[in-house]
Amino acid sequence: MKIATKINELQTQKLAFIQAKTQQNIDEIIRDALENYYEKVFKYYRNHLEKFSQLGFIFCIEAELDLAENCEAIFIKEMGE
């Protein structure tokens, strides 16, 4: 996959600094950055899933955004359909 993106001057300087210190090309730096970010996000969501599991979380549903405020009316409407 090819990705084209624009970076600002400060980001350009940071990229040049990383290249100078690591001797990596831009592709390698971006791949490493993506892997690091993925691990950070994955750990965050995995921790949440583990916490839900410890709390006895069973399932989730897709519902209206105002479900908390209008749960009775929504429930009655759904039961009538």
trRosetta pair geometry for C-beta under 8 A, 3 or more apart (Angstrom, degrees):
i j d omega theta_ij theta_ji phi_ij phi_ji
3 30 7.8 -170 66 169 128 150
7 11 3.8 -115 178 99 113 133
7 12 5.6 150 104 -57 111 72
7 15 6.9 86 102 -22 164 136
8 11 5.1 94 53 14 67 104
8 12 7.0 -119 106 -9 35 92
9 12 5.4 -52 -148 33 32 116
9 13 6.5 34 153 -19 64 102
10 13 5.7 -51 -152 34 33 112
10 14 6.5 34 150 -18 64 104
11 14 5.5 -51 -147 36 35 114
11 15 6.3 38 152 -21 66 104
12 15 5.7 -52 -148 35 30 112
12 16 6.4 30 153 -18 64 105
13 16 5.7 -53 -147 37 32 111
13 17 6.3 36 152 -22 64 105
14 17 5.6 -52 -149 34 32 114
14 18 6.4 32 153 -18 65 104
15 18 5.8 -53 -149 36 32 110
15 19 6.3 33 153 -19 65 106
15 26 6.9 22 -174 -115 123 92
15 29 6.7 123 -144 120 83 160
16 19 5.6 -53 -147 37 32 113
16 20 6.3 32 154 -20 65 107
17 20 5.8 -56 -148 36 29 110
17 21 6.3 15 159 -9 65 112
18 21 6.1 -64 -143 44 28 103
18 22 5.7 -9 171 11 68 119
18 24 7.1 -41 141 53 92 109
18 29 5.5 100 122 -129 135 134
19 22 6.7 -73 -128 52 19 87
19 23 7.3 63 179 -103 55 15
19 24 6.3 -114 -119 66 58 64
19 25 7.3 37 -127 -120 105 25
19 26 7.2 -23 -84 -68 121 64
19 29 6.8 -66 -73 -49 75 143
20 23 7.9 12 -171 -66 17 52
22 29 7.2 132 70 -89 144 97
24 28 4.0 -121 -172 88 111 128
24 29 5.1 137 107 -55 125 81
24 32 7.3 -17 -180 -3 169 137
25 28 5.3 95 54 10 68 102
25 29 7.2 -133 100 -5 34 92
26 29 5.6 -57 -147 38 33 112
26 30 6.2 30 158 -17 68 107
27 30 6.0 -59 -147 39 27 107
27 31 6.3 27 156 -18 64 108
28 31 5.7 -55 -146 38 31 111
28 32 6.2 29 156 -17 65 107
29 32 5.9 -56 -148 38 29 109
29 33 6.2 29 154 -20 64 108
30 33 5.6 -52 -143 37 31 112
30 34 6.2 34 156 -21 64 106
31 34 5.7 -55 -148 36 29 112
31 35 6.4 30 154 -18 64 106
32 35 5.7 -55 -148 36 32 112
32 36 6.3 31 155 -18 66 107
33 36 5.8 -55 -147 38 30 111
33 37 6.2 27 156 -16 65 109
34 37 5.8 -57 -144 40 29 109
34 38 6.1 34 155 -24 64 107
35 38 5.6 -53 -146 34 28 115
35 39 6.5 30 156 -19 63 104
36 39 5.9 -55 -152 34 30 111
36 40 6.6 30 151 -19 63 106
37 40 5.6 -53 -150 35 34 114
37 41 6.3 28 155 -13 68 107
38 41 6.0 -60 -147 41 29 106
38 42 5.8 30 156 -21 67 112
39 42 5.6 -54 -138 39 27 113
39 43 6.2 29 161 -20 63 106
40 43 6.1 -57 -150 34 24 108
40 44 6.6 27 152 -21 60 108
41 44 5.6 -54 -151 33 33 115
41 45 6.5 19 158 -8 67 107
42 45 6.2 -62 -148 43 28 101
42 46 5.9 28 156 -20 66 112
43 46 5.6 -55 -137 40 28 111
43 47 6.1 34 159 -24 64 105
44 47 6.0 -58 -155 32 24 111
44 48 6.8 21 150 -16 60 105
45 48 5.5 -51 -150 35 38 113
45 49 6.4 39 152 -19 68 103
46 49 5.6 -53 -149 36 34 111
46 50 6.3 36 152 -20 65 104
47 50 5.7 -53 -148 36 32 112
47 51 6.4 33 153 -20 65 105
48 51 5.6 -53 -148 36 33 112
48 52 6.4 35 153 -19 65 104
49 52 5.6 -51 -148 36 33 113
49 53 6.3 35 152 -20 64 106
50 53 5.6 -54 -149 36 32 114
50 54 6.4 32 153 -19 65 105
51 54 5.7 -53 -147 36 32 111
51 55 6.3 27 154 -15 65 109
52 55 5.8 -62 -149 41 30 109
52 57 3.5 -38 176 23 89 153
53 56 7.8 52 179 -65 30 17
53 57 6.2 -67 -69 45 30 97
57 60 7.9 3 178 -53 112 87
63 67 4.4 43 128 -72 129 143
63 74 7.4 74 -169 161 111 154
64 67 5.1 142 69 -58 78 80
64 70 7.3 -37 93 68 137 117
64 74 6.0 -146 27 -112 132 142
66 69 4.9 -53 -176 48 88 110
66 70 5.0 38 127 14 105 114
67 70 6.8 -86 -131 61 20 76
67 71 5.6 53 171 -87 67 79
67 74 6.1 -61 -125 30 68 166
68 71 6.4 -7 -136 -42 18 107
70 73 4.7 -50 -177 47 93 113
70 74 5.3 96 119 -26 92 100
71 74 5.8 -60 -142 42 28 110
71 75 6.0 31 159 -23 66 109
72 75 5.7 -55 -145 35 28 111
72 76 6.3 26 157 -17 64 107
73 76 5.8 -54 -147 37 30 110
73 77 6.3 31 154 -19 64 108
74 77 5.7 -56 -148 38 30 113
74 78 6.2 27 155 -17 66 108
75 78 5.8 -58 -147 39 29 109
75 79 6.2 26 156 -18 65 110
76 79 5.8 -57 -145 38 28 110
76 80 6.4 27 156 -20 62 109
77 80 5.9 -62 -152 35 28 111
77 81 6.9 27 154 -24 63 106
78 81 6.0 -55 -152 27 34 111
